[in-house]
């Protein structure tokens, strides 16, 4: 063996040794450290304090870290790309907090459509305060509609519930691209809400799920009109301050990952928590149950009041969950039976298949970390 060959051999051995150490470290059985205490209202703990395996959570984290290290992972595991943060809370205690890629502990992240679920909470607060009666109220009663003479029987049945469940389908430029065109057309009118409500309906309210970004705009108008306050102001007083959030999502479109955990905790704990004055237990239950079920869907079960629902399977046992979701991979996933709140942020914008891998990570690594599935 010449000097060059010997040198190459040494480099290969060093490279293998480094990778071996890297793998061994990732599989260590030592406990994870507590997330850093921030004096922000979040209680931290070791995973084992709430019967969660540190080893299993390390595996989940390593899959995210390893996604660009093709030498030591298979193609099937190279899927958890562009995840920016992963936080896990169980039984009211934050037990895991890691930031990757574009994530950082005090860095707010764009939430995109995850804000719809936040908006749902504001509706629930408005109902609890008496500004709105319930989700069944007709739009004719809760919006300043000037002229309903042209409304047919079908349109007069439109209610707040139809908006919250995304089961109203207005005709805009074309049914195939209503999601884009309704929002684009609406923005061209001085009174976009009035213009939208004058559009004919393509189906009977409640019959067909039609995901559309104009619906939150109508819901926002309903909250503002009936509370007599701007949506930003209402959000600041009724959610930001009580939950000690670092930013107002309505104003900025952003939350930190810890803010996401706080918001998720509100829904997990329900009326029995210290936040019981914000939302009624009835609203939380109704919001997060499936009012519309998707047929033949492998990834989603149904839709509540601007919340998605989904079942996970671990050791042949099903666990129901509900979650808020935003483009890029922003998720707040709540598994009530396991007392889990999981927050993920990501940068997989407009890539549905890549975004959905977060659910794969939850089902294959995070949920199995719970030591008891009785």
N, C-alpha and C positions, 0 to 999 in steps of 0.2 A: 504493500500500500504506500503510495507516494504521499508527500506532505499535503497536497490539495485534497486527496481522498480522505486522509485522516482528519483534516480540518472539517470537511463536510460531514463526516461521521459524527464528530463531536457536536457539531451544531444540531444535527438531527436528534442526538441523544438528549441534548439540553432542551430542545423544543418539546420532545415527548415528555420529559420530566416536568416541565412547566405545565403542560396540559394535564398531566396526571395529578399534580398538586392542585391544580384548579378544580378538577373534577372531585377530588377527595375533599377539598374545602367545601364544595357545594353540597356534599352529601354528609357533612358532619352532623353528629347527633347532639351537639351542644345547643343550648337554648338560644333563641334569638333575643336580642336586647329589647328592652321596652322602647316604644316610640318616645321621642323627646317630649317632655312636659313643656307646654307653651303658655300656661296660665290663660287659656282661652276657653275654659269650660269643658274641655275634653279630658276625660280620665284615661290614663294609659296603664297597661299591664303586660306581663309576659303572656305569650300564647298559652302556656301550660296552666296559668292561673284560671283560665276559663275552658280547660279541657280541649285545647287545640295543639296539634303537633307542630313544633318548630321545624322539624325535619321536612315535613310535607310542604310547609309554606316556603321553605328555602328552595325546594324543587320548583315550585311555581315561579318564584323570583328568578331562579337560574334559567328557566325557559325563556324568560323575557331578555335576560342579559345575553344569553347564548345565541340569539337569533342571527347574529352576524358571524358566528364562529363556526363556519361550515365544516371545519376539520373534525369536530368532535360531536356534531349532532346530525341526525338524519333529516331527510327532506321533510318528513311528516311533522317533525318537531320545530322546524324552522318556520313557524307560523305566527308567533306572537310579536309581530313587528310594530314599531312606532307607538308602543304604549309608553305614556309619559309618567304615569303614577299608578300605584296600587295601594289602597288603604283598606284595612279590614277591621271592623269593630264587632265584638261579640259580647252579649250581656252588658251592654252599656260601656264597654272598655275598649279603647283602641289598642289592638295587639300587633298590628303590622302596618308599617308606613315606609314605602320606598318610592324614590323618584328616579326616573330614567330619561334618557334623551332630552326632551324639551321641558321636563318637569322640574319643579323646585317647591320647597315647602311653603314659601310665602309668595309664590308667583301665581296670580290668578290665571285661569285657563278659559278660553272661549267655550261656552256651553251649548251654543246652537239650539237645537230643538229640545234639549233637556229643559229649557226654560218653560216649555208647555206644562210640565208637571208642577213647576213652581207656580205657574199661573193658576193651576187647579187648586193649589193650597190657598191662594188669595181669594178665590171664589168661595171656598169653604169658610174662610174667616169672615167674608162679607155676609154670608148666611148666618153664621153664629152671632154676628153683631146686629142682625136684623135688617141690614140694608137690602138683602135679597131674602125671599121666602124659602125657596128650595130649587132644585134642579129642574123641576117640572114646569116652571113658569114659562108662559108663552113669550116670545120675543116682542110681541105687540105690547106687553105689559111692562117690559123692562128696558125698552129703547125708545127714543123720541122719534117714532116713525110718523112722518107727516101725512103720507097718503097710502092707505092700505086698500083703497077701493078696487085696485086691480088685482089684489091678492085672491087667489082661488082658495078653495077649502084645504087643499094640500099644503099650501104655504102658510095658512093661518094656524096650522098645527105645529109650526116650527117652535121649538122650545130651547131653553138653555141646555138641557140634557143632550139634544141632538148635536149641539156644538161641541160639548165636552166629550162626546163619544165619536166624533168625526163621522156622523151618519147623516149629513146633509150634503147634497150634491148640486151646486149651482151650475148652470150652463154658462160658460164663458166662450172662448174662441173655439175650443175643441175639447171633447170629453177626454181624449187620449192624453192631452197635456194640460189638463185643468190645474194641476198642482202649480205649474209655472205661470200659465196664462192668466188665471184669476188674480194672482198677486200683481202681475205686471199691469193688467188692465186697471185694477183697483187704484193703483198708485197714480194713475193719470187723471183722477177725478178729485175735485176739491172736497166733496163729501163721498169718500170711497165706500163707507158703510152703507149709506143710502143707495148708492149705485149698485152695490152687491145684492142688497136685499130685494131690489127690483128685478134681478135676474130670474129667469124661469128655472124651475127645479127639474133635474133629469130623473129623479126617482122620489118615491114617497119617503119623507123624513123617517129615519130609524131603520130603513130596510137595507141600505148599502153603506159600507165603510168606504169613505173617500178621504184619504189623508191630504190635507190642504193647508197651506200656510196662511190663508186668509182668515181661517177660523179663530186663531188666537187673537187676531186684530179685533174681531167682533167681540170676543170674550173680554178683552181689555177695555173696550168701549163700554161694555155693560157694567164692569166693576167701577170704572171712573164715574159713569153717569149716576149710578145708584148709591155710591158712597160719597159723592160730591167732593171728591179729592182726586188729584192726579195719581196715576198708577204708581209713579216713582215715589211719591209721598206716602201713599198707602202701604207700599212694600217696605219702605224704610221703617215706618212706625210699627207695622204689624208682624214683620218677619225678620228684618235685618237686626233690629235692636233686641227683640226678645231672644233670638237665637245667637246673638253675638257674632253675626257674620262679618267678615272683613270687607265685603263689598256688596253693593246692591245690584243684583242680577238684572233687574228691570232697567236700571240706568246704564250699566256697563256691558251687559251680556256675558259677564264673567263671574266665576266663583273659584276659590282655591279648593284643593282637594279636601281639606279639613272642613271647609264650608259645606261641601257635598255630604260629608259624614254627618254633620250637625242637622242638615235638612232631612236626610234619610232617617236619622234617629227620631225625629218628630213623628214620622209615620210608623216606625216600628213600635215605639213605646205607646203611642196612641193616647187615649184619654187618661191613662194611669200615670203618666209622666209629669215631670215638673212643667212641661209645656201644655198641660191639659187645657189651659185657658185659650189656646190658639185655635184648635180644631176639635170638633166633637168626634167621639168614637164612631158615631154613625156615619159621619162624612168620610172618615178615613177608610172605614170598611166599604162603603159604597164606591168611593173613588178607585179603590184598588181591586175590586172584583171585576170580572169580565162581563161587560154589558154587550159586547159584540165578540163572538167567537169566530176565529179564522178556520176555514176548512182546509184539510190536507196540508197544514203548515208544519214543517219540521222545526222551525225556530221560534215561533210565537204561538201562544195559546189564544190570547184575545186582547181586548182593549177596554179600559175602564173610563174614568174621567181624566183624560189626557195622561194616563199611565198605561203602560204595556203590562201584560201578564205572561208568565212562562212557567213551565214545569221542568225541574231538573231531576235526573235519576242517579242515585248513588246506591250501590249494592242492591239493586233491584227495587229500591224504595224511592217513591216520588216525593219531591218537595216543591210545593207551590211557591212562587215568588212574584213580585211585581217590581217594575223598574222604570226609571226615567232614562231617556236616551237622546243623544245629540250627535249630529254628524261629526265624524272624525274618530268616534269611539269614546264619547263621554257617557258614562253610565253610573247610575246609583241603583244598585240591585239589593233588594231587601228580601230575606228569607225568614219569615216570621217564626216558623217552627224551630229553627236553629238559632234564633235571636241574632241574626247576622245582618250587618249593613256593609256593603262592599262598594267602594268608589274607585272608578277607573277613569283616567283621562288618556287621550290619544291623539295622534295626528294622521290617522288613516282617512283623510277626507275624501268623500265620494267613492269609497271603496267598501261596499256593503259586506262582501265576503271576508275581507280582512278585519273589519270592525267586529264581525260576529265571532271571531276567534276568542274574544274576551269571554264569551259564554263557555267555550270549550275549556278555557283555562279554569274557570270557576268549577265546572262540573268534574273535570279530571284531576284537579290538584287542590283547589281550595276547599270544596265541600268534603272531600275525603279526609281532610286534615282534622275534621271534628272527630274526636276520639270515641264518641258514643252516638250511634244513630238509632237508638231505641225508639 
